[in-house]
Amino acid sequence: QGDFSCLHHVRESFEYHGYTESSVNDSNWDVLWSHDYPFKILYSKLKNLKAHQKVNHFPGIGHITNKMDLASSAIPYIPKAFKIPEQKEAFLAFASNNTHKKLIQKSNEHRGIKIVGVEEVNLSAAGSFVQEFIDDPLLVDGHKFDIGVYTVITSFDPLRVYIYNGEMLFRYCPEEYYPFDPDKVTSYVVENDYLPTWKVPSLKKYYVDLGYSMKDTFNSYMLEIGRKPDIIWKQIEDAIRTICLKKEPLITKLLTPYNSKKHFFEMIRFDFIVDNNLNVYVMEANMSPNLSSAHFPPNSSLYMEVLLNLFSLVGLANTRFVNFEKYITDKNIVVTPSECAKCSSCVLPECQLCLTCLTPESKLNLKDAYLEHINKRDFKRVFPPTKVYFIYENVITPIREKYQNPFDVIHLENLIMSIDFFVLDINSVFCCKLSICYFA
């Protein structure tokens, strides 16, 4: 449903897995893939879905993907931004203390970008926002760039978030950044006709001659010039975690009219820029990110890799097994037998992971997460985070302090998932049982 011209690789992926096209009016469809947000038009058809049916968007995902909402969310990693005219007074207070700052004023649709000084902002431009301009970007051969990270959210409440770690999309501005000229927009804004990795001189030997991915090419270049790319990747993962946790309560609330939260998944591309001190900034989060290689045919392998890994992660590669969950038993999710053997109640945090203390909902959530874990392929889970803590008391406090959502608390299910997966990461060796099923 929506604009089919950009969905060639999506269709190709469905065909590879044996799907055929159907109509949303056919009540037995398996997957609804919509380029546009489907819930306003199709609400009556989507609020009572069957157990096997999946939709590639979450209700309320605009809390993350709407440019103005995201930019003005006061979240770390996002340059300071203000809605105009709603946040006029807050902007004026910021401007009075930051007279030297350069700003970008743009519409909510990302049109009409203009760099201005604080005194030049048009405070009567309804439907626009003003955002701090990062004026010291990291450059490669003089070119500013952004990094697109394909991110999949498989669940809200509890939250499960993955990034595609096999490759990232690097896009370089076609004109060099210096000497800086605010009228030379293509030197600081990445547009559709960007400079691809294979045309950046210092990157050719890695990407073209040695056959590295865009991500590995960038990593190799950074190490060559004596800089540490891991600093960037850690911030990117933390930024995605922070945003999703901050927005989770808002989206969870909008899931309540639907008969189950388990029907939905979302693939977003977060776009980041990096400054010369290796600080990372989120520029936007794209719902239905571009998956068309029409403009840059070499990107076709990236898009197909992302889609095939996505299908595996969210269960589209084995949807015939509607009751596949029955083959995931309690034995697959229980952890720390020595600790649980000592537990006489469920009061202590470490005892909350024991089988007798898990609620039916917690068991189902952990089994869903386990199934994703064995099917994630080149996806990396960023929430629950994969950092391992060996002492339970050191798990809850850091998570509560670092990832506080708007209601100042993290849902218990997120804590249980986090602790359980810390332990699973240490103690479990998983056997992947991926089955591809075909639908005629």
N, C-alpha and C positions, 0 to 999 in steps of 0.2 A: 504494500500500500504506500502511495506517495510517488516520489520522483524515481522512476525505474532507470533513467539514463545513467545513473552513477552506481547501479547495483549489479554490474556484470559479474564481478568476482563473488558477490554474495550468492547470486543464482548458481554460479559454477560450483560453489561449495555445497549448496543444497543438492544439486544434481549428483555430485560426487558421493554424497551420503544416501542417495536413492530417493530423495524427496521429489514429489511432483507438486505443481502449483494447484491451489484450490481457491475457493472463495470463502470469505469470512462468514458468509451466510450458510456455509456447510458446517454444521455443528460439530463435526468430527475432525476438524483440522488439528494439526499437531503444533505448529509454530506460526505465530504472527510476527512477521518481520516488517516493521514500518520505519521508513526514513523520517517521517514526521511524527510528532507527538500524537498518539492515537486516542487518548482517553477522553477527550472532549467529544469527538465524533462517534466513537464506538463504546462509550461507557456502558450502555445497556447490554452489550454483547460481551464485555470483559469483566463485569463485576461478579459473575458466577461461573468461572471457568471450570472445566473438568480437570481431574487430577493430572493428566498427562500433558495438558496444554501449557505452552510457554509463550511469553511476549518479550520482545527485545527492549522494552523500556519499563521503568518504574513510574507509577503515578508520582507527580511532584518532583521529578528529577530536575526541573528548572531551577530549584533552589541551589543546585550546583552549576548547571550549564548556562543559566541566564547571565550574560556578561555583567550587567549592572549590579545584580544581586550579589554575584561572587566578588566583584571588585570592591564593593562597599561593605563587605562582611566583617571587617576588622579582624582578619585572620592572619597570623604570621605567614610570611613568604609572599603575601600579596602587597604590592606597593600601595601606599596610602591613597584612598579614593573617596570621593564624595558625590552623591547624587545631587544634581542641580535641577530645580531650585530647592528641593526638600531639605538638603543638608547645607544650606547656604551659610548659616551662622557657624556651624562647625568648621566649614571650609575657611571662613574669614579668620577664625581663631588660629587655625593651622597656618594660614598665610602670613599672619602677623609675626609669627615666630620663625618663618622659613622664607624670608623674602628673596633668598638666592635660588630657590628651587625652580627647576623647569617642570612644566606640567604638560600633560596631554589632555585635551578636551575632545571628546568624541561622543557619538550617539550610542544608544544601547545596541544598535545594529552594527556597531564597529565601523560606521561610515564617517567620512569627513574628518579624518584625524588631523589635528593641528597642534603644534607645539607652541605654548605661550608661557609668558612669565606670570607670576601670581597676580599682578595688577592688570593683566590683559584678559582674564577669564570672563567669559560672557555669563553673568549670573542670571540672565533671563532666558537662557536657551533650554526650554523645557525638553525633557526626555534625553538629556545628555548627562555625562558624568565627567569629572575631572580626576585625573590620576597622576601621581608622581611619576616623572620620567626618569628612568635609570640611564644616566648619561655617561657611564663608564663601563660599557659592556666588554666582556671577553670577546676577543676577535681571533679569527683564523685567517691568515693572509690578508688582514685588514678588513674582513667581512664580519659583520654582526650575524648572529644565527639564533634560531630557536630549536628546542628539542621537544618532539612530540612523543608522549609516553602513552601507549594504549593500555587503558585501565578497565578492568571488569569488576563490577559489583554484582555479587551473586545473592546477597541477602542484606536486608536492613533488619535490625532488632531480632537476632543478633547480627552485627555487621561482619561481612566477609568481603575483603577487597584484594584483588590481584593486579599485578602489572605484567605486561608481556616483556619478559627479560631477554628474549632471543634477539631482539632488534629494537632500535628506536628510530624515529624519523627525524633526520637532521635537515633543516632548510636554511640556506644562507642568503642574505640580502645580495642582490646582483651588483650593487655599487658599494665601493669601499666607504667605511664609516667616516674616516678623516680625509681631508679637512671637513669638519662637521658643518652641514648646511641644512637648517630646518625645512627649507623648501625642496630638498632632495629626499623625498619620502622613501624612495626605494633603497636608501642607504641605512635606514633604521627600522623600517616596517617590512616584515616578511609577507609577501603577497603570493598570489597563485603562480606567477612566473618567477619563481625563486631560482637561486643558483644551487644545483644539486651537488652532493658530495663528490661525484666523479669529475666535476669540473673545477674543484678547488685544488690548485697546484700542489700544496703540501700534503694533500690527502690522497692523491692519485696513486702513489706507490703502494699504499696500504689497501685501498678499496679496489683499484683496477688491477694492479700488477700482482698483489698477493692474495686478493680475493676475500678480504675481511669484510665483516658487516659494517654498517655505518657506525654502530656503537663501538665496536672494537677498533675501527679506524680512528675514531675520535680519541679513545683511550690511549692508543699507541702514539698518536700525535702529542697528546698532553704529556705522556711520560718522556717523550723525546725532548720536549722543551723544559723538562724538569718540574712539571706540575702534577698534582695527584688527583686523578679523576674521581676516585672513591669519595672525596669530599662532596662532590656534586651529587652522586647517586644517593648517598645517605640523606641529603637534604630533600631530594626529590621524593623519596619514599615517605619521609616524615611529613612533607607538605601534603601529599595525597591522603595520608592517614588523618591528619589534622582537619582537613576540609571535610572529609566524609563523616568523621565523628561529630563535627560541629553541626552539620546539616542533617544528621540522622534523625533526631527527634521530629524535625519539621516534615520529613518525608514519611516517617513511620505513621504520623498522625493521618496523612492522606491515604495510607494503605488500609485504614480501618473499614471503609465501605466494601472492600473486596473480600471474597469468601476465603482467600488464603494469600499469604505473603509469598508463597513458594512458586508462584507462576512466573515471576518476573526476573529479568537480569538486565544489565545495562553495560554497554561498552562506550567509554568516553575516551577522548584523547586530550590529555592535559598538555598544554603548551607552556614551556618554561624558557626563560632567558637566564643568562649567567653574567654577573658583573666581573670585573677584572680581579676582584678579591675572592672569586669563586663562591659568592653568595648567590643563591638561587631564588628566582621570583616566578610566581605563577602569573601568566598572562591571560589565559582563558581555559575553559573546559568545554570541549566540543561534543554535543550530543550528535549521534549519527555522523561520526567523523568521516572524512573523505576516504573511500576505499576504491576509487577509480584510478587506474593507471593510464587513462587515455592521454593525459598531458605528459607524463613521465613513464613510458613503458617499463623501464628497469625496476620501477617500484612494484610491479605485479607480484614478484616473489614475496615481498614484504607483506602485501595485503593478503595473499593466499595463506602464508604462514600464520598470520594473526587469526584469520578466520578458522583455519583447521584446528588450531590450538583452542580457540574459543569454543568451537563445537564440542570438543572433547571435554573441556572444563565444565560447561553448563549442562552437559548431558544430551546435546542434540545428536551426538554420534551414536547414541544407544537408547533412543527414546522408545523403542518397542518394548523395552523392559520396564513397563510402568511400575511394576512391583519389585524392581531390582533391589530396593531398600531392604527387603526381607532377607537378602543374602549378606547384608551387613549386620552383624550380631553385636550384642553387648561386649563381647570379648574384643572387638575391634576398637572400642572407645575407652575401656577402663585402663587406668594407669596407676603407678606407684602402689603395688600390692603390699609392700612392707609398711607403708604409711597407713593405708586403709585398714590393715589388720589391727592397728592400734586404736582406731576410731570407735568410740562408743556413742557418739552423737554427731550431729551435723553442724555444730556451732563453729568449730575451728575452720578457717579458710581451706586448709589442706584436705579436710574431710568432705568438703563440698564436691570434690571430684569423685568420691567413691560411689559405687553403683547404687547403694542403698539411699544415697542423698540426692542423686540426680532426679529431677522431675521428669515426667514423660516428655514434656516439651524440650528440656535440655538434652535428653537422649536423642530425640529426633534431629535436633539442630547439630549435635555432634556427629551423628551418622551422615547427615548431609555434607558436613564439612569433611569428614573422612573420605567420602566418595569423591568429592572435588579434589582432595589431596592426591589420591591415586591417579586421577585423570588430568592433572593440571599441566603436564608436559613442560613447555617452556615458560609457563606463567609462574610468577613468584608471588606468594602471599605476603601482603604488607600489613594487613590487619585480619585476624590477630597477628601481631608482629612476631617475627621469627627469632628475635634476640632471646637467648636462653638465660633464665634466672634459676639458680639452684636452690634458693631458699624462698619458700612461699611468701613470707612476709615482705620480701623484696619485690614481689610481683604486683600485688594489689596497690601499694602506695605509689610507685612510679607511674602506673597506668592511670590511676585516679588524678594524680597531680598534673601529668603531662597532657592528657587528652580529655580535658573537661569540656562537656558539651554545654549548650545554652541553659540546660536545667541543672548544671553544676554537679552532675553525677553521671556515672557510666552504668548502663543497664547491667544487671547481674549476669545476664546471659553473655554479654561481651567479656566480663571478667572470667567466667567459667571457661569460655572458649579460649581466651588468651592463656590461662594457666594450663589448661589441658593440652593445648598445642605446643606450649613450651616443652612439656614433658614428652609428648609424642615425637617432637623433633629430636630429642635426645635418644629415646629408647626404642623407637620403632623402625623397622625396615619393612617397607610396603611392597607388595607385589601388585603390579598394574594388571588389571583384568579388563581391558578395553574391548568392547564388542561394537562393531559397526553394524547397524541394522538398516534394512532397506524398506521403503514404503512405496507401494505401487498405487 
